[in-house]
Amino acid sequence: MDKHELGRFLRSHRERLAPSSVGLPAAGQRRTPGLRREEVAQLAHISAQYYTRLEQARGPNPSRRVLAALGRALRLNNAERAHLYVLCGQQAEPPGPSAEVPDRILDMIERMPHTAAIVLDARYDVLAWNPLAAALLEDFSALPPKERNAIRRYFLNPDPDRPNYGMSGGGDFGRFAAGHLRAVAARYPEDPATQALIRDLLAHSPAFAELWPSPEVPDQRNLVKTINHPQLGAIPLTCDILAVPERDQHVVLFTAEPGSPAEDAMRLLAVIGLQQLA
């Protein structure tokens, strides 16, 4: 890992970005052009202290997840992303599911204020989300990266008051998840994160262990789900799953029928966000 060159690379790309280009206000005097370190850290969902250490050539070798987040935050193109990985002594192409969400997908979900949207990799790690998805499901930014996996959460860390985010059809998701993960393991046989997830599930979830031997590999694209929100109650929604084939990712969209009480609930949720209603 070339720490000094990495620091120069990060700093130069931070300084070339105008705050308005990433949706941040430009208010206040800035000593240097571009984004502040704290703003890059915020966009990448890492601590400002950690990012500062990377720029100052004092940080540890970043994980692939952190590199992917920095690539998104700094709006790097494909060649720049590949160079970022090389600077950290890693291959640009991972042996497993890609964690790099295309910029066009990130822009799309941000332009959908009344649709809850999350982006999943092939392993069902939650890579990106818009504010309404955080309000509807959970605040993913408050979770450690390892816990932002929908399959792990369903089998190993269910909320006793709201399993599977209060979503109907939990048993169907369990069968789908086991079959889906089986197909992912076949596509990425050398991916350590996929193998570690499967080992954890087999060791600690009797339900997953029972489903795992089945040869079934189901597919889901369009579903109707009712989500039991802790403040707004039952919200029936249409769940559409869109493929991003070049990255082996999926965009999951939760929408309400126009003119329905569910649409009113989603609009209210878009306003209150993560606030708690009295």
Residue pairs with C-beta under 8 A, 6 or more apart in sequence:
1 61
1 87
1 88
1 89
2 87
3 57
3 58
3 59
4 57
5 87
6 54
6 57
6 84
6 87
6 88
7 54
7 55
7 56
7 57
9 83
9 84
9 87
10 40
10 51
10 54
10 55
10 70
10 74
11 55
13 74
13 76
13 80
14 34
14 35
14 37
14 40
14 55
14 74
15 32
15 33
15 34
15 35
16 33
16 34
17 34
17 35
17 74
17 75
18 26
18 34
19 25
19 26
19 34
19 35
19 39
20 26
21 75
22 35
22 39
22 43
22 73
22 75
23 110
24 35
24 39
30 36
35 43
37 48
37 51
37 52
37 55
38 48
40 51
40 70
40 73
40 74
41 47
41 48
41 50
41 51
41 52
42 48
43 72
43 73
44 51
44 66
44 69
44 70
44 72
44 73
45 69
45 141
46 66
46 69
46 70
50 59
53 59
54 62
61 88
61 89
62 70
62 88
64 85
64 90
64 94
64 99
65 99
65 145
67 84
67 85
67 88
67 90
68 98
68 99
68 100
68 101
68 127
69 99
70 76
70 84
71 80
71 81
71 84
71 100
72 100
72 101
72 103
72 106
72 128
74 80
75 103
76 84
81 92
81 100
82 92
85 91
85 92
86 92
94 191
95 188
95 190
95 191
95 192
96 122
96 123
96 188
96 190
96 191
96 192
96 193
96 194
97 121
97 122
97 123
97 125
97 184
97 188
97 191
97 193
97 194
97 248
97 249
98 121
98 247
98 248
98 249
99 121
99 125
99 127
100 247
101 119
101 127
101 128
101 244
101 247
101 249
102 244
102 246
102 247
105 119
105 128
105 244
105 249
105 251
106 119
106 128
108 117
108 251
109 115
109 117
109 118
109 119
109 128
109 129
109 130
109 133
109 251
110 130
112 130
112 132
112 253
113 130
113 131
113 132
113 270
114 132
114 255
114 256
114 263
114 266
114 267
114 270
115 130
115 132
115 253
115 254
115 255
116 130
116 132
116 133
116 135
116 136
116 137
116 237
116 253
116 254
116 255
116 266
117 129
117 130
117 132
117 133
117 251
117 252
117 253
117 254
118 126
118 128
118 129
118 130
118 133
118 137
118 140
118 251
118 252
119 126
119 127
119 128
119 129
119 244
119 249
119 250
119 251
119 252
120 126
120 127
120 150
120 249
120 250
120 251
120 252
121 127
121 247
121 248
121 249
122 184
122 187
122 188
122 248
122 249
123 149
123 151
123 181
123 184
123 191
123 193
123 194
123 197
124 149
124 150
124 151
124 177
124 180
124 181
125 145
125 148
125 149
126 140
126 148
126 149
126 150
127 249
129 137
129 140
131 270
131 273
132 266
132 269
132 270
133 140
133 254
134 140
134 141
134 273
134 274
135 269
135 270
135 272
135 273
135 274
136 165
136 227
136 229
136 235
136 254
136 266
136 269
137 165
137 227
138 165
139 274
140 148
146 152
147 153
147 157
149 197
150 177
151 177
151 180
151 181
151 197
151 201
152 197
152 200
152 201
153 164
154 163
154 164
154 170
154 173
154 174
154 177
155 174
155 177
155 201
155 204
155 205
155 207
155 208
156 200
156 201
156 204
156 205
158 164
159 165
161 230
162 228
162 230
163 170
164 170
164 173
165 227
166 227
166 228
166 229
166 230
167 173
167 225
167 226
167 227
167 228
168 225
168 226
168 227
169 223
169 225
174 207
174 208
174 211
175 211
175 214
175 216
175 218
176 218
176 220
177 208
178 208
178 211
178 212
178 214
179 211
179 214
179 216
179 217
179 218
180 217
180 218
181 194
181 197
181 198
181 201
182 212
182 217
183 217
184 194
185 194
185 195
185 198
187 248
188 194
198 212
201 208
201 209
201 212
202 208
202 209
202 212
220 241
221 240
221 241
222 238
222 239
222 240
222 241
223 238
223 239
223 241
224 236
224 237
224 238
224 239
225 236
225 237
225 238
225 239
225 254
226 234
226 235
226 236
226 237
227 234
227 235
227 237
227 254
228 234
228 235
229 235
229 265
229 269
231 272
231 276
231 277
232 265
232 268
232 269
233 265
235 256
235 262
235 265
235 266
236 256
236 257
236 260
236 262
237 254
237 255
237 256
237 262
237 266
238 254
238 255
238 256
238 257
239 252
239 253
239 254
240 252
240 253
240 255
241 250
241 251
241 252
241 253
242 250
242 251
242 252
242 253
243 249
243 250
244 250
244 251
256 262
256 263
256 265
256 266
257 263
